[in-house]
Protein backbone atom coordinates (compact mmCIF):
# COMPACT_ATOMS: atom_id res chain seq x y z
CA UNK A 1 0.00 0.00 0.00
CA UNK A 2 1.41 3.41 -1.00
CA UNK A 3 0.39 7.03 -0.55
CA UNK A 4 0.03 7.24 -4.33
CA UNK A 5 -2.56 4.46 -4.33
CA UNK A 6 -4.45 6.18 -1.53
CA UNK A 7 -4.37 9.42 -3.54
CA UNK A 8 -5.87 7.56 -6.51
CA UNK A 9 -8.81 6.07 -4.59
CA UNK A 10 -9.62 9.43 -3.01
CA UNK A 11 -9.62 11.01 -6.48
CA UNK A 12 -11.94 8.35 -7.92
CA UNK A 13 -14.31 8.70 -4.96
CA UNK A 14 -14.40 12.45 -5.51
CA UNK A 15 -14.74 12.45 -9.32
CA UNK A 16 -16.95 9.32 -9.61
CA UNK A 17 -15.06 8.67 -12.85
CA UNK A 18 -11.77 6.88 -13.55
CA UNK A 19 -10.83 9.08 -16.49
CA UNK A 20 -11.42 12.35 -14.64
CA UNK A 21 -9.61 11.01 -11.58
CA UNK A 22 -6.61 10.11 -13.73
CA UNK A 23 -6.56 13.63 -15.20
CA UNK A 24 -6.70 15.14 -11.70
CA UNK A 25 -3.73 12.97 -10.66
CA UNK A 26 -1.79 13.67 -13.89
CA UNK A 27 -1.50 9.98 -14.85
CA UNK A 28 -2.97 7.79 -17.55
CA UNK A 29 -6.20 5.97 -16.85
CA UNK A 30 -4.62 2.51 -17.21
CA UNK A 31 -1.97 3.45 -14.65
CA UNK A 32 -4.60 4.61 -12.16
CA UNK A 33 -6.88 1.62 -12.77
CA UNK A 34 -4.00 -0.84 -12.37
CA UNK A 35 -2.91 0.74 -9.08
CA UNK A 36 -6.45 0.63 -7.67
CA UNK A 37 -6.88 -3.00 -8.76
CA UNK A 38 -3.60 -3.85 -7.01
CA UNK A 39 -4.80 -2.16 -3.81
CA UNK A 40 -8.16 -3.97 -3.94
CA UNK A 41 -6.34 -7.28 -4.32
CA UNK A 42 -4.03 -6.46 -1.41
CA UNK A 43 -6.96 -5.54 0.85
CA UNK A 44 -9.16 -8.33 -0.54
CA UNK A 45 -12.11 -5.92 -0.76
CA UNK A 46 -13.98 -4.18 -3.54
CA UNK A 47 -13.70 -0.40 -3.23
CA UNK A 48 -15.75 0.69 -6.26
CA UNK A 49 -18.77 -0.50 -8.20
CA UNK A 50 -18.10 0.11 -11.90
CA UNK A 51 -20.84 0.65 -14.48
CA UNK A 52 -21.03 2.10 -17.97
CA UNK A 53 -22.39 5.44 -16.72
CA UNK A 54 -20.67 6.03 -13.39
CA UNK A 55 -18.48 4.76 -10.60
CA UNK A 56 -19.86 4.42 -7.07
CA UNK A 57 -18.05 3.72 -3.81
CA UNK A 58 -18.97 0.54 -1.93
CA UNK A 59 -20.09 0.80 1.68
CA UNK A 60 -16.77 -0.54 2.96
CA UNK A 61 -14.97 1.53 0.35
CA UNK A 62 -16.42 4.75 1.79
CA UNK A 63 -14.86 3.99 5.16
CA UNK A 64 -11.50 3.16 3.56
CA UNK A 65 -11.58 6.34 1.44
CA UNK A 66 -12.23 8.45 4.55
CA UNK A 67 -9.26 6.84 6.26
CA UNK A 68 -7.13 7.32 3.14
CA UNK A 69 -8.01 11.02 3.11
CA UNK A 70 -6.97 11.28 6.74
CA UNK A 71 -3.66 9.53 6.03
CA UNK A 72 -2.92 11.86 3.11
CA UNK A 73 -3.67 14.92 5.26
CA UNK A 74 -1.37 13.64 7.99
CA UNK A 75 1.37 12.95 5.44
CA UNK A 76 1.03 16.51 4.14
CA UNK A 77 1.23 17.78 7.72
CA UNK A 78 4.63 16.06 8.11
CA UNK A 79 5.94 18.26 5.29
CA UNK A 80 4.39 21.33 6.94
CA UNK A 81 6.07 20.48 10.25
CA UNK A 82 9.41 20.23 8.47
CA UNK A 83 8.84 23.63 6.84
CA UNK A 84 7.90 25.23 10.13
CA UNK A 85 11.07 23.84 11.70
CA UNK A 86 13.04 25.99 9.29
CA UNK A 87 10.63 28.96 9.37
CA UNK A 88 7.74 29.06 11.92
CA UNK A 89 5.80 31.36 9.60
CA UNK A 90 6.10 29.10 6.56
CA UNK A 91 2.91 27.36 5.52
CA UNK A 92 -0.76 28.20 5.05
CA UNK A 93 -2.74 29.83 7.85
CA UNK A 94 -6.42 28.83 7.80
CA UNK A 95 -8.26 31.88 9.13
CA UNK A 96 -11.97 32.11 9.88
CA UNK A 97 -13.88 35.39 10.21
CA UNK A 98 -17.51 36.26 10.91
CA UNK A 99 -19.63 37.85 8.19
CA UNK A 100 -19.91 41.26 9.86
CA UNK A 101 -16.12 41.68 10.03
CA UNK A 102 -14.81 39.96 6.88
CA UNK A 103 -15.74 42.51 4.18
CA UNK A 104 -14.33 45.43 6.16
CA UNK A 105 -11.10 43.94 7.54
CA UNK A 106 -9.98 41.22 5.13
CA UNK A 107 -9.00 43.37 2.12
CA UNK A 108 -6.49 45.33 4.22
CA UNK A 109 -5.40 42.25 6.18
CA UNK A 110 -4.73 40.15 3.08
CA UNK A 111 -2.65 42.94 1.53
CA UNK A 112 -0.73 43.28 4.80
CA UNK A 113 -0.02 39.54 4.99
CA UNK A 114 1.11 39.39 1.36
CA UNK A 115 3.49 42.30 1.97
CA UNK A 116 4.89 41.28 5.37
CA UNK A 117 4.59 37.46 5.41
CA UNK A 118 4.45 36.18 1.81
CA UNK A 119 5.52 32.69 2.99
CA UNK A 120 2.28 32.38 5.01
CA UNK A 121 -0.65 32.51 2.58
CA UNK A 122 -4.12 32.84 4.12
CA UNK A 123 -6.88 30.34 3.46
CA UNK A 124 -10.04 32.25 4.40
CA UNK A 125 -13.38 30.99 5.70
CA UNK A 126 -16.34 33.34 6.33
CA UNK A 127 -19.12 31.94 8.47
CA UNK A 128 -21.32 32.34 11.54
CA UNK A 129 -19.73 32.38 14.99
CA UNK A 130 -21.18 28.99 15.99
CA UNK A 131 -19.88 27.32 12.85
CA UNK A 132 -16.40 28.87 13.19
CA UNK A 133 -16.16 27.67 16.79
CA UNK A 134 -16.98 24.16 15.61
CA UNK A 135 -14.38 24.39 12.84
CA UNK A 136 -11.79 25.48 15.39
CA UNK A 137 -12.58 22.51 17.62
CA UNK A 138 -12.32 20.03 14.74
CA UNK A 139 -9.14 21.56 13.32
CA UNK A 140 -10.71 22.69 10.03
CA UNK A 141 -9.32 26.19 10.66
CA UNK A 142 -6.35 27.37 12.72
CA UNK A 143 -7.71 30.60 14.19
CA UNK A 144 -10.72 32.89 13.86
CA UNK A 145 -11.62 36.55 14.21
CA UNK A 146 -14.79 36.72 16.31
CA UNK A 147 -16.84 39.22 18.29
CA UNK A 148 -17.50 38.64 21.97
CA UNK A 149 -19.44 37.32 23.68
CA UNK A 150 -19.56 33.75 22.37
CA UNK A 151 -20.09 30.39 24.13
CA UNK A 152 -17.27 29.21 26.40
CA UNK A 153 -15.20 26.89 24.25
CA UNK A 154 -11.86 26.49 26.03
CA UNK A 155 -10.08 28.41 23.28
CA UNK A 156 -7.16 30.77 23.71
CA UNK A 157 -8.30 34.35 23.03
CA UNK A 158 -6.38 37.57 22.37
CA UNK A 159 -8.24 40.92 22.21
CA UNK A 160 -7.82 42.92 19.00
CA UNK A 161 -9.99 46.03 19.20
CA UNK A 162 -13.19 47.56 20.59
CA UNK A 163 -15.62 48.81 17.98
CA UNK A 164 -18.56 51.13 18.56
CA UNK A 165 -21.88 50.83 16.73
CA UNK A 166 -23.33 53.63 14.64
CA UNK A 167 -26.89 54.26 13.51
CA UNK A 168 -27.53 54.27 9.76
CA UNK A 169 -30.44 56.40 8.53
CA UNK A 170 -31.73 57.45 5.09
CA UNK A 171 -30.47 60.94 4.12
CA UNK A 172 -34.02 62.31 4.05
CA UNK A 173 -34.88 60.98 7.51
CA UNK A 174 -36.00 63.71 9.99
CA UNK A 175 -33.24 62.68 12.42
CA UNK A 176 -30.48 62.57 9.79
CA UNK A 177 -29.55 66.23 10.38
CA UNK A 178 -28.73 65.59 14.03
CA UNK A 179 -25.15 65.28 15.28
CA UNK A 180 -26.05 62.05 17.13
CA UNK A 181 -29.00 59.81 17.96
CA UNK A 182 -30.15 58.33 21.28
CA UNK A 183 -31.30 54.78 22.05
CA UNK A 184 -34.69 56.25 23.01
CA UNK A 185 -35.10 57.76 19.53
CA UNK A 186 -34.24 54.44 17.90
CA UNK A 187 -37.12 52.76 19.71
CA UNK A 188 -39.61 54.62 17.53
CA UNK A 189 -38.03 53.56 14.23
CA UNK A 190 -38.50 50.62 11.88
CA UNK A 191 -35.38 48.59 12.62
CA UNK A 192 -33.65 46.52 9.94
CA UNK A 193 -31.94 43.45 11.39
CA UNK A 194 -29.60 40.74 10.19
CA UNK A 195 -31.14 37.26 10.03
CA UNK A 196 -30.96 34.69 12.79
CA UNK A 197 -27.46 33.27 13.24
CA UNK A 198 -25.57 36.55 13.01
CA UNK A 199 -24.07 37.51 16.36
CA UNK A 200 -24.35 41.19 15.38
CA UNK A 201 -28.13 40.76 15.34
CA UNK A 202 -27.92 39.87 19.04
CA UNK A 203 -25.75 42.93 19.67
CA UNK A 204 -28.36 45.18 18.05
CA UNK A 205 -31.13 43.62 20.13
CA UNK A 206 -29.09 44.33 23.28
CA UNK A 207 -29.13 48.02 22.35
CA UNK A 208 -32.83 47.95 21.42
CA UNK A 209 -34.27 44.93 23.27
CA UNK A 210 -37.84 45.97 22.48
CA UNK A 211 -37.31 44.83 18.88
CA UNK A 212 -36.76 41.25 20.00
CA UNK A 213 -40.47 40.67 20.43
CA UNK A 214 -41.15 41.82 16.86
CA UNK A 215 -38.25 39.88 15.36
CA UNK A 216 -39.54 36.62 16.88
CA UNK A 217 -43.12 36.96 15.62
CA UNK A 218 -44.50 36.06 12.22
CA UNK A 219 -46.15 39.43 11.74
CA UNK A 220 -43.01 41.23 12.86
CA UNK A 221 -42.34 42.30 9.27
CA UNK A 222 -44.61 45.27 10.05
CA UNK A 223 -42.06 46.55 12.54
CA UNK A 224 -38.75 44.95 11.59
CA UNK A 225 -37.15 43.67 8.40
CA UNK A 226 -34.37 41.11 8.10
CA UNK A 227 -31.50 41.02 5.61
CA UNK A 228 -28.81 38.50 4.78
CA UNK A 229 -25.86 40.91 5.01
CA UNK A 230 -24.98 44.34 6.33
CA UNK A 231 -24.48 45.64 2.80
CA UNK A 232 -27.98 44.47 1.80
CA UNK A 233 -29.42 46.21 4.84
CA UNK A 234 -27.53 49.43 4.01
CA UNK A 235 -29.19 49.44 0.58
CA UNK A 236 -32.55 48.96 2.30
CA UNK A 237 -31.77 51.93 4.55
CA UNK A 238 -30.81 54.03 1.51
CA UNK A 239 -34.18 53.13 -0.04
CA UNK A 240 -35.94 54.56 3.01
CA UNK A 241 -37.20 51.26 4.41
CA UNK A 242 -35.92 51.89 7.93
CA UNK A 243 -32.81 52.37 10.06
CA UNK A 244 -30.20 49.99 11.42
CA UNK A 245 -27.05 49.77 13.52
CA UNK A 246 -23.68 48.97 11.93
CA UNK A 247 -20.16 48.37 13.30
CA UNK A 248 -17.78 51.32 12.92
CA UNK A 249 -15.44 49.59 10.44
CA UNK A 250 -18.34 49.12 8.01
CA UNK A 251 -18.94 52.87 7.83
CA UNK A 252 -17.41 54.25 4.61
CA UNK A 253 -15.11 57.25 4.80
CA UNK A 254 -17.37 60.00 3.46
CA UNK A 255 -16.09 62.71 1.13
CA UNK A 256 -17.94 65.93 0.21
CA UNK A 257 -19.14 65.96 -3.40
CA UNK A 258 -19.21 68.93 -5.76
CA UNK A 259 -20.90 72.12 -4.56
CA UNK A 260 -23.48 71.94 -7.34
CA UNK A 261 -24.99 68.93 -5.56
CA UNK A 262 -25.69 71.03 -2.51
CA UNK A 263 -22.62 69.96 -0.55
CA UNK A 264 -24.14 66.63 0.40
CA UNK A 265 -22.05 63.57 1.11
CA UNK A 266 -21.47 60.93 -1.54
CA UNK A 267 -23.42 58.28 0.39
CA UNK A 268 -27.22 57.85 0.40
CA UNK A 269 -26.97 56.84 4.07
CA UNK A 270 -26.28 59.09 7.05
CA UNK A 271 -24.24 57.54 9.89
CA UNK A 272 -24.69 58.92 13.41
CA UNK A 273 -22.98 58.05 16.71
CA UNK A 274 -25.28 56.70 19.43
CA UNK A 275 -25.19 58.78 22.60
CA UNK A 276 -26.99 58.05 25.86
CA UNK A 277 -28.05 61.38 27.47
CA UNK A 278 -27.86 59.65 30.88
CA UNK A 279 -24.15 59.19 30.39
CA UNK A 280 -24.14 55.48 29.60
CA UNK A 281 -21.41 53.98 27.46
CA UNK A 282 -22.06 53.79 23.70
CA UNK A 283 -22.87 50.31 22.37
CA UNK A 284 -19.62 48.52 21.57
CA UNK A 285 -18.40 45.06 20.62
CA UNK A 286 -15.00 43.54 21.35
CA UNK A 287 -13.29 41.77 18.45
CA UNK A 288 -10.82 39.00 19.33
CA UNK A 289 -8.56 36.42 17.75
CA UNK A 290 -9.27 32.86 18.96
CA UNK A 291 -7.35 29.61 18.45
CA UNK A 292 -7.02 26.13 19.96
CA UNK A 293 -4.79 25.96 23.02
CA UNK A 294 -3.09 22.92 21.47
CA UNK A 295 -2.12 24.90 18.36
CA UNK A 296 1.69 25.11 18.23
CA UNK A 297 2.36 27.86 15.68
CA UNK A 298 2.56 30.66 18.23
CA UNK A 299 4.70 32.80 15.94
CA UNK A 300 2.07 32.57 13.20
CA UNK A 301 -0.71 33.64 15.59
CA UNK A 302 1.40 36.62 16.70
CA UNK A 303 2.10 37.50 13.06
CA UNK A 304 -1.61 37.52 12.20
CA UNK A 305 -2.36 39.70 15.20
CA UNK A 306 0.41 42.15 14.29
CA UNK A 307 -0.84 42.27 10.70
CA UNK A 308 -4.32 43.17 11.96
CA UNK A 309 -2.85 45.96 14.11
CA UNK A 310 -1.02 47.26 11.02
CA UNK A 311 -4.35 47.69 9.17
CA UNK A 312 -5.99 51.17 9.21
CA UNK A 313 -8.85 50.14 11.58
CA UNK A 314 -10.47 53.57 11.30
CA UNK A 315 -12.48 54.64 14.32
CA UNK A 316 -11.83 51.60 16.53
CA UNK A 317 -9.80 51.30 19.75
CA UNK A 318 -6.85 48.92 19.41
CA UNK A 319 -6.21 46.67 22.41
CA UNK A 320 -2.85 45.33 23.57
N, C-alpha and C positions, 0 to 999 in steps of 0.2 A: 504494500500500500504506500503510495507517495502523495505528496501535497499536490502534485500536478493532477493526479487522478481525482482527488477530492475537488479540485478547482473545476474539473470537467463536469462532475455530477451536479455541482451547484449551478453551473451555467445551464445545463440541460433542464434542471428543475425550474430555473428562472425563465428560460426562453420557450420551454415546451416544444422544442424543435432541435434536432441534432445539427442540422445545417447552420442555423442561426447561432447555436451555442459554439460551434466550431469557429465561426467568423469572430465571435466575441473573444475567443481564446487565441485567435491568430494561428490556428492549425487547420489542417485538412479534415474533412468529415471522417474519412476512413481512420485517420490517426486517433481522433477523439472516440469514435465508436469502438475501436479495438481496445483502447485503454479502459473504457467503461466495461466492456465485456470481460476483460482480464480481472477487473475489480470484483465484478459480480461472481465470477468463478472462484476467486479467492475467498469471498465472504459466504459463498454458497447461498446467495439470496438474489431475488430479482428486484432491481431498483426501479425499473421503468416498464410500463406497458406501452408497447409500440403499435401504432395503427397507421393506416394510410394518411389520415388527416391530421393526427396530433400525437404527442407523447404525453403520457400522464405518469405521475409518480405513484408507486405502490404505497400501501399504508406503512409498511416497514421502511420503505425507501424514504418517506417523508422524515421519519425519525433520524435516519442515517444522514440525510442531507442537512438537517438542522445541526447535527453534531459536526459534520464536515465544515459547515459555515463557521461554527465556533472555533474549530481547530485552525482554520485559515486566518481568522481574526487574531487568534493568539500568536500564530506564527508571525503575522505582520507586526504585532506588538513587540516581539523580540527585536525586530529591526529598529522600531521606534526607541526602545530602551537603549540600544547601542548608540543611536544618534544622540539621544539626550545625554549619554555619558560623555560625549565629546562637547556638546553644546546644549545646556538645559532648555534653551529656548527653541531648539530645532524640533520641527514636527508640528502637525496640525493642532490647533486649539478649537475644540467644539464648543461654541458659545451659544447659549440660549438667551432670549430676551423677550419680554412681554410686549404685546401689540402696542400699548400706549407709550412705549419708550423707543422701540425699534426705529420707526421712520425718522425720528428727530435726533437720535444719537448715532446710529450706525453709519450713516454716510461719512461723518467726521472721524469716527472711530476706525473704520476700515482704512481710510486714507492715512491715518496716523500709524496704524499697524504696518501698512505696506512701506511707509517711509522709515519707521524706526526699527521694525522687527520683520524684515522680509522673509526670514527663514521660518517664521511661525504664521503660516496662512490661517485665516479664520474660516471655520465651517459654521455657518449661521443657522439658527433654528428659532423662528418666531412662533410663539404659542401662548396659551393661557397659563397663569401661574400654577394651577394644579397640575397641568400636564408637564410643565418644565420641572417641577419638583419630583414627579415620578421619573422623568428621564434622567435626572441627576442621580436618583437612588439606584436605577438600573444600569448606570454607566453609559447611557446613550449620548449624553453630553458631559463636558468636563466642568463647566461653570455656567452661571446664569445671572443676568441682571434683572432683579426683581424689585418690587415696591413693597415695603412693609405696611401693615402686618401680613404674615402668611402663616399657615399651620406649622407648629413646631415639628421639625424634621430631623434634628440632630446634625444639621449642616454647619459648616464653618461659614461665618458671615463677616464681611468687611463693609462698613458704611462708605458710600460714594458721595452723595450730595442730598441736601434737602431742597425740595421744589414746591413752591407755592402754587395754588390754583388761581386761575383768573376766570372771570365771567365773560362769555362771548355773547354779544347782542347784535341784532341787525342794525345797520347804520341809521335807519329811520326810526328806531325804537325811541320812545319818549325818554328813557333813562340813558341813552347812548351819549348824551352831551355832558353827563356827570363826570367828575374826576374819579369816582369810585362807586361801588354799589355795596349794599349791606345784605347780610343773610335774610333779614326781615323783608327786604324788597324782593328778593328772589322767590320768596314763598308765594307771591301773587302771580308768578309767571308760568307759562307753559314750558316745562323742563324737558329737554331732549337728553335721553340717556343711552349709554351703550347697552348692548344686550347682556343677558345673563351669562356669567362666566368671566367677564372682565372685572378685574379687581378695582379698576378705576370707577366703575359703576358704584361699587360699595363705598368708595371714598366720597363720591358725590352725595350719596344718600346719607352719609354721616353729617355732611354740611346741611343738607335739607331733608331731614328724616321724614317730613310729612309726605314726601313724594313716594315713599316706600309703599304706602297703602294703595296708591294709584297704579304703581308699576306692577303690583302683584295681582291686579284684578283684570278680568277680561275686558271690561269697558274702560280701562284706564287710558286707552288711546285718546279719550276726550281731554285728558289732562297731561299725559306724557307720551312721548314718542320714543321709539328705540331705533338705534342705528347699529350697523355692523362695525364701523370704525369711526375714529375721531374726525377724520377728513370728511367722511360722509355727513356726519352731524354738522360740521362747520358749513357745508354747502346748504344744509337744511336751515341753519341759522341765517345764512345770507339771503335765503329765499323768504325769510320772515315767518318761518314756522314756529319759532320759539327761541329760547335761550339755552345755554349749557355752560358747564364748567370745563376748563381744559387745563392740563399741566403747563407750567411756564415755558418749557422747552418747545412746546408745540406752537407757541405764539410767534408768528412771523415778524421779522424786523421790519417795521413800517417805514416807508419813505414818502415824503410829501410829493404829490404829483404836480403837474403844471398849474400855474395860477388860473388859466382859463377854465379849469375844472372846479374852481371855487376853493382851491386849497385843501381839498379833502384828501384823505389817505388813499393809497392804492389797494386797499382791501375792503371788500363789501361787509366785513365784520368788524365791530368795535370791541376791543378787549379792555376790561376794567379790573383793577385790583379789588379784592373783597375786603372790606374793612368793617369790623365790629365796633359800633359806637361805644359799647360798654368796655372796650379795651381788651377784648379777648384776642387771642392769637389768630392770625389768618390761617385758613385751611392749608395744610401742607402735607406732603408725603415724603417719606425717606426712601431713597433708592439705594440698594445695596448690591454687592457682588457675593454670590453664594457658591460653595463648592463642597464636595464630599471631604470629610476629615481624613479619609484614607488616601486622597489624591496626593501624589508625591511631587508633582511639578510646581513647587512653591515659587520658583523664579518666574515661571510662565504666568501664574496668577498675579504676582507683583507687577509683571510687565503689562498685563491687560489693565490693571488698576491705574498704573502710571499713564498709560495711553489714554484712558478715559479722562484723567485729570488734565491732560494736555489738550483736550478738545475745548472749544470755546465755552460751552455750557452757560450761555447767556442767561442772566437773571436768577441763577440758582446759587445755593450756598455750598461750596465744597467742604467735605468733612475729612479730617485726617484720621 
